[in-house]
Amino acid sequence: CVLATRRRRREQSYLTQLRDREERYKMALWATGEQYWDYHLDTGRLQRLLVHPHDRSLSDEVSVHRVDLGDVIHPDDLPQAIERMQRYVDGETEMYLSEHRIRDDKGQWIWVRARGRAVERDADGRVVPVAGTAPNITLSRDVERDRRIASEVLRSMNEAVSVLDRDFRFVSVNPAFARMTGYEDGEVIGRGAALLDSDQHDPAFYRHIRDIVVRQGRYSGEMWQRRKDGEEFLCAIESSAVLGTSGDQQLYVCVLNDITQQKRAEQELRYLANFDTLTNLPNRALLAERLSRAIVRARREDNRIAVLFLDLDRFKDINDSLGHAAGDRILRAAAVRLQQTVGQHHTVARLGGDEFTIVLENLDAPEDADKVAREIIMSFEAPLILDDRQEVAISPSIGISLYPDHAQVPTELLKQADTAMYQAKAAGRRTYMRYDDAMDIAIRQRATVSGALRKVLDRGELRLVYQPRLALATSRITGVEALLRWSSDEHGEIPPAEFIPLA
């Protein structure tokens, strides 16, 4: 009786240990979310022990399913799973390992990593069952896929991407970084970002930018950087703070885009839009902008502005005789002479051809503009020295208009200065004239006479008169001059001095 009691106690203890081991095993499967499986090669049947993670009652959470491989493994993955099992059975691999899709207990496809080994062999040493586990790797596989996609995106980007640690030392860089900076990843990993700092900025500038990234978590802007060969380039930079894989390590991702050529092209377009390419002076568009701003300032400060419209006398004759190349050199030399005479603080612009405009600000009296005009005319007393050391003598004619005396807007000031310049030419050239209202009357009269002159032949308004030529020694008429006269029904007798130049 005592022996039987002891035997029953040993059996109960053994059963208790088995149940405890079974519970621990089920708990381990439940905690890891893995499946236990065994596959019998002789029958081709797969037995799965499923633990339901949502069910906390460990005694009821385990279910066993016996199915064919084709019923549980995705059709596209089944050939690979069978092929790898055969390789293991044939001794080509140390263990069975396969990643494939299976149906879960909800009928959805999930990815698992099945691993197993033989647990029994027959008398001939052949593997009979293979058992193992199959953890769900769907999430990690998706993460890995996303990581590969992100890695490939970084590799294919034209922008240079670098990851830096909290001390702004390089952790990793993409291939575009090497192409842009000349530094391979092995040359920069572990080194500080100051490696790329340029002399275009003060070191305090870079420290300030990095301080912004630390405090605000991001920075966006433009800065100069330096390549490995010492060449400096302008880049647009986007920098932001991210957490490392541990969740607490601070990292910084910097994206660099070389915009040197872009900025250069923008500057060239801006230059072409605002400057004359021959003389490097402001063109008509920039002149209008500067003159508008000058008028605003003058109105606010109650100052006077003068616009000087300048034309080179007989430039066409010089251009035709010396050639257009020499004419271009004359215009460049004239531009330099004008800017030197009036100073850099006044605007000198070229409108086109041999026409220049000067804007003088902060004048106390109209006579100040006259003084500058005289200085300009005197400065052209000395010949212009061309590039080939050739000397050319040329003089300007200048017309002057004043704000607010003559006009309130840029277009009117330019028009009136132009009118005054033509009057200066009519007065004999190499002089200046200040605009007055009578000039407009003369211009309108000139336009009226010019229009009427086009109709004289149709109207028969021209006639000849003759002036005899007398030889004093013999008191004889030796010839006559034939002179043209114009009698207009509309305008009366028009003097030759008025209509002959127009004709």
Backbone hydrogen bonds, N-H to C=O, Kabsch-Sander energy under -0.5 kcal/mol:
donor,donor_aa,acceptor,acceptor_aa,energy
5,T,1,C,-2.2
6,R,2,V,-2.3
7,R,3,L,-2.5
8,R,4,A,-2.5
9,R,5,T,-2.2
10,R,6,R,-2.6
11,E,7,R,-2.5
12,Q,8,R,-2.7
13,S,9,R,-2.7
14,Y,10,R,-2.5
15,L,11,E,-2.8
16,T,12,Q,-2.6
17,Q,13,S,-2.4
18,L,14,Y,-2.3
19,R,15,L,-2.9
20,D,16,T,-2.6
21,R,17,Q,-2.9
22,E,18,L,-2.8
23,E,19,R,-2.7
24,R,20,D,-2.7
25,Y,21,R,-2.6
26,K,22,E,-2.7
27,M,23,E,-2.7
28,A,24,R,-2.4
29,L,25,Y,-2.4
30,W,26,K,-2.9
31,A,27,M,-2.8
32,T,28,A,-2.2
33,G,29,L,-1.7
34,E,29,L,-0.9
35,Q,134,A,-0.6
36,Y,49,L,-1.7
37,W,132,G,-2.8
38,D,47,Q,-2.1
39,Y,130,V,-3.2
40,H,45,R,-2.2
41,L,39,Y,-0.7
41,L,128,V,-2.5
44,G,40,H,-2.5
45,R,40,H,-0.7
46,L,67,V,-3.6
47,Q,38,D,-2.8
48,R,46,L,-0.5
48,R,65,H,-3.2
49,L,36,Y,-3.3
50,L,48,R,-0.7
50,L,63,S,-3.4
52,H,61,E,-1.4
55,D,52,H,-1.9
56,R,54,H,-0.7
58,L,56,R,-1.4
60,D,57,S,-2.0
61,E,57,S,-0.7
63,S,50,L,-2.2
65,H,48,R,-2.6
67,V,46,L,-3.1
67,V,65,H,-0.6
69,L,44,G,-0.8
71,D,68,D,-1.3
72,V,68,D,-0.7
72,V,69,L,-1.3
73,I,69,L,-2.7
74,H,101,R,-2.7
77,D,74,H,-1.1
78,L,74,H,-1.5
81,A,77,D,-2.1
82,I,78,L,-2.5
83,E,79,P,-2.4
84,R,80,Q,-2.3
85,M,81,A,-1.7
86,Q,82,I,-2.4
87,R,83,E,-1.9
88,Y,84,R,-1.8
89,V,85,M,-2.5
90,D,86,Q,-2.4
91,G,88,Y,-1.5
92,E,87,R,-2.6
93,T,87,R,-0.7
96,Y,116,G,-2.7
98,S,114,A,-2.1
100,H,98,S,-0.6
100,H,112,V,-1.7
102,I,110,I,-2.5
103,R,72,V,-1.6
104,D,108,Q,-2.5
107,G,104,D,-2.0
110,I,102,I,-2.7
112,V,100,H,-2.7
113,R,135,P,-1.7
114,A,98,S,-2.7
114,A,112,V,-0.7
115,R,133,T,-2.5
116,G,96,Y,-1.9
117,R,131,A,-2.2
119,V,129,P,-1.8
120,E,129,P,-0.9
122,D,126,R,-2.3
125,G,122,D,-2.0
128,V,120,E,-2.5
130,V,39,Y,-2.3
131,A,117,R,-2.4
132,G,37,W,-2.8
133,T,115,R,-1.4
134,A,35,Q,-2.0
137,I,111,W,-2.5
137,I,135,P,-0.6
138,T,111,W,-0.7
141,R,137,I,-2.9
142,D,138,T,-2.3
143,V,139,L,-2.5
144,E,140,S,-2.7
145,R,141,R,-2.7
146,D,142,D,-2.7
147,R,143,V,-2.4
148,R,144,E,-2.6
149,I,145,R,-2.6
150,A,146,D,-2.8
151,S,147,R,-2.6
152,E,148,R,-2.6
153,V,149,I,-2.6
154,L,150,A,-2.4
155,R,151,S,-2.1
156,S,152,E,-1.9
157,M,153,V,-0.9
157,M,154,L,-0.5
160,A,256,L,-2.3
162,S,254,C,-2.4
163,V,172,S,-3.0
164,L,252,Y,-3.0
165,D,169,R,-2.5
168,F,165,D,-2.2
170,F,191,R,-2.8
171,V,163,V,-4.0
172,S,163,V,-1.4
174,N,161,V,-1.9
177,F,174,N,-1.2
178,A,174,N,-1.0
179,R,175,P,-2.0
180,M,176,A,-2.4
181,T,177,F,-2.7
182,G,178,A,-2.1
184,E,182,G,-0.5
187,E,184,E,-1.4
188,V,184,E,-0.8
188,V,185,D,-0.9
189,I,185,D,-2.4
190,G,170,F,-2.8
191,R,188,V,-2.8
193,A,168,F,-2.5
195,L,192,G,-1.8
196,L,193,A,-2.0
197,D,194,A,-1.3
198,S,224,W,-0.7
201,H,198,S,-1.0
205,F,202,D,-1.8
206,Y,202,D,-1.0
207,R,203,P,-1.9
208,H,204,A,-2.2
209,I,205,F,-2.1
210,R,206,Y,-2.3
211,D,207,R,-1.9
212,I,208,H,-1.9
213,V,209,I,-1.9
214,V,210,R,-2.0
215,R,211,D,-2.5
216,Q,212,I,-3.2
217,G,212,I,-0.5
217,G,213,V,-1.6
219,Y,239,S,-2.6
221,G,237,I,-2.0
223,M,235,C,-2.3
225,Q,233,F,-2.8
226,R,196,L,-2.2
227,R,231,E,-3.3
228,K,181,T,-3.2
230,G,227,R,-1.6
233,F,225,Q,-2.6
235,C,223,M,-2.7
236,A,257,N,-2.6
237,I,221,G,-3.0
237,I,235,C,-0.5
238,E,255,V,-2.1
239,S,219,Y,-3.0
240,S,253,V,-2.0
241,A,217,G,-2.7
242,V,251,L,-3.0
244,G,249,Q,-3.2
247,G,244,G,-1.4
251,L,242,V,-3.1
252,Y,164,L,-2.7
253,V,240,S,-2.8
254,C,162,S,-2.9
254,C,252,Y,-0.5
255,V,238,E,-2.7
256,L,160,A,-3.4
256,L,254,C,-0.5
257,N,236,A,-1.9
259,I,234,L,-2.3
259,I,257,N,-0.6
260,T,234,L,-0.6
263,K,259,I,-2.9
264,R,260,T,-2.3
265,A,261,Q,-2.8
266,E,262,Q,-2.5
267,Q,263,K,-2.7
268,E,264,R,-2.3
269,L,265,A,-2.6
270,R,266,E,-2.6
271,Y,267,Q,-2.6
272,L,268,E,-3.0
273,A,269,L,-2.0
274,N,270,R,-1.0
274,N,271,Y,-0.7
275,F,271,Y,-2.8
276,D,281,L,-3.6
277,T,275,F,-0.5
280,N,276,D,-2.3
283,N,274,N,-2.3
287,L,283,N,-2.6
288,A,284,R,-2.3
289,E,285,A,-1.8
290,R,286,L,-2.7
291,L,287,L,-2.9
292,S,288,A,-2.1
293,R,289,E,-2.1
294,A,290,R,-2.4
295,I,291,L,-2.1
296,V,292,S,-2.0
297,R,293,R,-2.3
298,A,294,A,-2.7
299,R,295,I,-2.6
300,R,296,V,-2.1
301,E,297,R,-2.7
302,D,298,A,-1.1
303,N,298,A,-2.0
304,R,363,L,-0.9
305,I,403,Y,-2.1
306,A,360,L,-2.3
307,V,401,S,-2.9
308,L,306,A,-0.5
308,L,358,I,-2.9
309,F,307,V,-0.6
309,F,399,G,-3.1
310,L,308,L,-0.6
310,L,356,F,-3.4
311,D,397,S,-2.3
312,L,354,D,-1.2
313,D,395,S,-3.3
315,F,312,L,-1.2
318,I,314,R,-1.7
319,N,315,F,-3.1
320,D,316,K,-2.6
321,S,317,D,-2.1
322,L,318,I,-2.9
323,G,319,N,-1.8
327,G,323,G,-2.1
328,D,324,H,-2.4
329,R,325,A,-1.8
330,I,326,A,-2.3
331,L,327,G,-2.1
332,R,328,D,-2.2
333,A,329,R,-2.5
334,A,330,I,-2.7
335,A,331,L,-2.2
336,V,332,R,-2.0
337,R,333,A,-2.3
338,L,334,A,-2.5
339,Q,335,A,-2.3
340,Q,336,V,-2.4
341,T,337,R,-1.8
342,V,338,L,-2.4
343,G,339,Q,-2.0
346,H,343,G,-1.2
347,T,359,V,-1.0
349,A,357,T,-3.2
350,R,282,P,-2.1
351,L,349,A,-0.5
351,L,355,E,-1.8
352,G,355,E,-1.1
355,E,352,G,-2.3
356,F,310,L,-2.8
357,T,349,A,-2.8
358,I,308,L,-2.3
359,V,347,T,-2.4
360,L,306,A,-2.8
360,L,358,I,-0.6
363,L,304,R,-2.2
368,D,365,A,-1.7
369,A,365,A,-0.6
369,A,366,P,-1.0
370,D,366,P,-1.3
371,K,367,E,-2.2
372,V,368,D,-1.8
373,A,369,A,-2.2
374,R,370,D,-2.4
375,E,371,K,-2.1
376,I,372,V,-2.2
377,I,373,A,-2.3
378,M,374,R,-2.6
379,S,375,E,-2.1
380,F,376,I,-1.2
381,E,378,M,-1.7
382,A,379,S,-0.7
384,L,392,V,-3.2
386,L,384,L,-0.7
386,L,390,Q,-3.3
389,R,386,L,-1.9
392,V,384,L,-2.2
394,I,392,V,-0.5
397,S,311,D,-2.7
398,I,431,T,-2.4
399,G,309,F,-2.7
400,I,433,M,-2.2
401,S,307,V,-2.0
403,Y,305,I,-3.2
406,H,402,L,-3.0
407,A,402,L,-1.1
413,L,409,V,-2.0
414,L,410,P,-2.5
415,K,411,T,-2.2
416,Q,412,E,-2.6
417,A,413,L,-2.2
418,D,414,L,-2.3
419,T,415,K,-2.2
420,A,416,Q,-2.3
421,M,417,A,-2.0
422,Y,418,D,-2.0
423,Q,419,T,-1.6
424,A,420,A,-1.9
425,K,421,M,-2.0
426,A,422,Y,-2.3
427,A,423,Q,-1.5
428,G,425,K,-1.6
429,R,424,A,-1.8
433,M,398,I,-2.1
435,Y,400,I,-3.0
439,M,436,D,-1.5
440,D,436,D,-0.6
440,D,437,D,-0.8
441,I,437,D,-1.2
442,A,438,A,-2.2
443,I,439,M,-2.5
444,R,440,D,-2.7
445,Q,441,I,-2.6
446,R,442,A,-2.5
447,A,443,I,-2.4
448,T,444,R,-2.3
449,V,445,Q,-2.7
450,S,446,R,-2.5
451,G,447,A,-2.1
452,A,448,T,-2.2
453,L,449,V,-2.2
454,R,450,S,-0.8
454,R,451,G,-0.6
455,K,452,A,-1.7
456,V,453,L,-1.0
459,R,455,K,-1.9
460,G,456,V,-1.2
461,E,456,V,-2.0
463,R,485,R,-2.2
465,V,483,L,-2.7
467,Q,481,E,-2.3
469,R,479,G,-3.7
470,L,468,P,-0.5
471,A,476,R,-3.3
472,L,470,L,-0.7
475,S,471,A,-1.7
476,R,471,A,-1.0
478,T,469,R,-2.5
478,T,476,R,-0.6
479,G,469,R,-1.0
481,E,467,Q,-2.8
483,L,465,V,-3.4
483,L,481,E,-0.7
485,R,463,R,-2.8
486,W,494,I,-0.6
487,S,461,E,-2.2
488,S,486,W,-0.6
488,S,492,G,-2.6
492,G,488,S,-2.2
494,I,486,W,-2.0
498,E,495,P,-1.5
499,F,495,P,-1.7
500,I,496,P,-2.9
502,L,498,E,-0.5
503,A,499,F,-2.7
